[in-house]
Amino acid sequence: MAETSIYKIHQYHKDEGFVEKDDLIINEEEFRLIIDGEYYASYCATPSMIKELVIGNLAINNIIKQASDITFTNISAGLVEATFNKKEVIAEEKLNRKESTEIKVAADNILDLMNTHLDSSPLHKSTGGTHVISLADETGLIYSCQDIGRHNAIDKLYGYLLINNISASDKILFSSGRITKEMCEKAIKIGTKIVVSRATVSNLAIDLAIENNITLIGFTRVTRFNLYSHPERII
């Protein structure tokens, strides 16, 4: 399934009334995940990077630890089938609080990287219908993922990192959407120490960031941002 579709719509203009036109619409598809012959979950997502979405979501939820823990046998319209490569259930673990390689970033770099991050998604520019999550270092973006759901986008990014053995411990996570407690938990699981959003952050996200030694930044615009926790990483 393609990521977009063309729909005939009627657009209203104050001076012209209704005008018929073609509109580019973001596609959303529901996927059923079957693991070892049993239903596991359903995902409503932009139909791209489905393997990365599943791997990232399972890893964030402590069902698997690495990409090689699961083998995909079928990915088709509306259906994902896979098998676990080891049968034992992985016990739920605490949020990843391992100390990572320390990172410091210039404040102006945060602003420049956010602009690059927001420009990284042609799909968002053409439809306005996706969230974008990117991983970056001080020199530029490493990879960006997009989805109609911001939770899906960050799961896709984590799946990509696991498949390609990329560490996030010395990287920066950028989000086009707000950072809630759940989004902050995902960032902690991924292992990044700096989380930057174009939008707002919640009180529980701030509390979690303080507790877990995360530098949390919100309302990042062209010339400013708000720094909520652990400012020592921003110079």
N, C-alpha and C positions, 0 to 999 in steps of 0.2 A: 504494500500500500504506500502510495506517495505521501509526502509530508503535508501537501496542500491540495486543495480542490478549488475549482472555479464555480461560484454560485451566481445565479441571476438575482439581483436585489433591486429594491426601489429606494433610492437615496433622496431624502428631502432637503431642499434648499429654500430658504425663506423667500427669495425673489423669484424662483422658478417652479416651486412646487416639487412634485416627485419626478425623479429622472431614473429610468431603468439603466442599469450598468452591470458589468461583470465585477465581482469582488473575489479577491484571493482569500480563502479561508484556511486556517490551520486545521489539520486533520488530527483527530483523537481516535485511538483504537483500543478496545479492551482485549487484553491477552489473559488467557487462563494458563497458569503454570502447573504442570503435572510433573511430579518428581517420583521416580520409582513406581510409576503407575497410579499414584494417588494425587488427588487435587491438593495443591498447597496454597495458592493465593491467586488473586486477579489483580491486574495492573491496567489502569487507564492511562495511556501515555501516547506521546508523539511517536509514530511508528519508525523509529530509527534507534540504533544502538541498543537493541533489546537484550542481547547477550550481556552487555555491560550493565544494563539496568538490573537484570536479575542477579548477576554476580555481586554488584555493589550492594543491593538491598539485602541479600542473604548474609553478606559479610558484616554489614552494619548491624544486623539483627543477631549476630553471633551464631548463625547456622553453619557457615563455613568460615575458614580462616584465610584461604587463598584460592585463586582462580582454578587451580588444578584439582580442587576438592569436588568439582562437579563437571560432568560431561553432557553436552547438549546433543540430543538425538534428532530433534526436529524443531525448527522455528518457522512457522507459517502463519497465515492470516488468522489472528485470534487465538493461536495455540503455541505454547512453548513446552516441549517435553525434554526432560533431563534425567540423569541418574546421579546419585551420590557415589563418589569413588571410595568412600569409607562409610560403613554403616553406623558406627557409633554416633550417638548424639553429642554434639559439642556443647558442653555446659555453658550456661550464660555467664559472662564475665563482666567485671566492672569496666567502666569507661577507661579507655586507654590513656593512662597518665604518665607514660614513660617520658623521661626527660629526653629532649631532642637536641639536635644541633641548634645552637642559639642563632638567632637571626635578628638583624637590625636593618631598618629600611628608612630612607630619607622621606620626609613628609611629602615633598613635591613628587617623588616617585609614585607614591600612593595615588595621587591625583592623576598623573599621566597614565598609570596602569589601569585605573578605572575607566578612563576614556577609551583606551584600547580594548578593554573588556567589553564595553557596551557596543563597540563597533564590530565585534567579532562574529555577530550572528546576522547574516543576510535574511534568515527566516524571520527573525524578530522584526527587522526593519520592514520587511514586505507584508507581514501579517499583524504585527503588534501582539501576537498571541503566545509568545514563549518567554520563559525565564531562561537566563543564561548563568551558568556557573563556570568559573575559570580557575585554573591553578597557574600561578606565576612565580617567577623569581625577580630579582631586581632589574634584570635585563629585558624582560618581556614576558608575554604569555607563553605557557608551555602547552596547554590544551584547554579547550572550551567545550562544554556540553550544553545542549538546549533541550527544553521539553515544555509542554504546556503546563506541567506542574513543577514547582521549584524543588520539591522533595525528590521527584524522579530525576531531575537534572543533576542533583548532587550524588544520587545513587549511581547514575551513569558515569559520572566523573570518577568515583571510587572504583567502579568496575574496570574502567580503563586503566587506572593506576595499578590495580592488582594484576591485570593481564600483562601489562608492560613493565612490571617490577619497578615502578617509579615511587620514590619516597616523597612524602609531603612534609616531612618534619622541618625542612628548611625552606619551605615555600609559603606563598600567600594565597588564601582562598578569597575569590571575589564573587559576589552575588548581586544579581539585578533586583532581587526581592528582599523582603524583610527577613530579619533573623529572629526566630522564635527559639524557645528552649529546645524544641526538637531539632531544629536546624543546627543549633550550637552543639547538641549532642552528636550529630552526624559529623560535624567538623572535628570534634574531639576524637571521634573514632578514626577518622581519616588520618589524623596525626598532625595537622597544621597548627601553627601557633599564632597566626595572624588571620583574622576574618574581617573582611571589608565588604560593607553593603552600600548600595546606592540608596536604600530605603531605611526605614526605622528599625529599631531593635526593641525587644520586650524586656521587662524588668527581670523575668526569670532567666533570659539569655544573658543579661549582664551579671546576675548572681552566679550563674554557672561558669561564665568566663573568668570571673574573679577567682572562684574556687579552683579552677583547673588551669590557671596560669595562661589564659588566652588573652591576647590583645584584640579587643573588639571595637570596630569602627563602623559608624553609620552615617547616614545623610551625606554621602560623599558626592560632592558636586564639583564644578570646574575649578573653583578656587578655595574650597573649604571642606572640612569633614569634622564630625564629632567623635572624640576618643573617649571610650567608656571604661576601659580597664587596661591595666598593665601598660602604661605609656612608655616604659623604658625601652621598648623595641623600636619606637618611632623617633627619628633624630632630625 
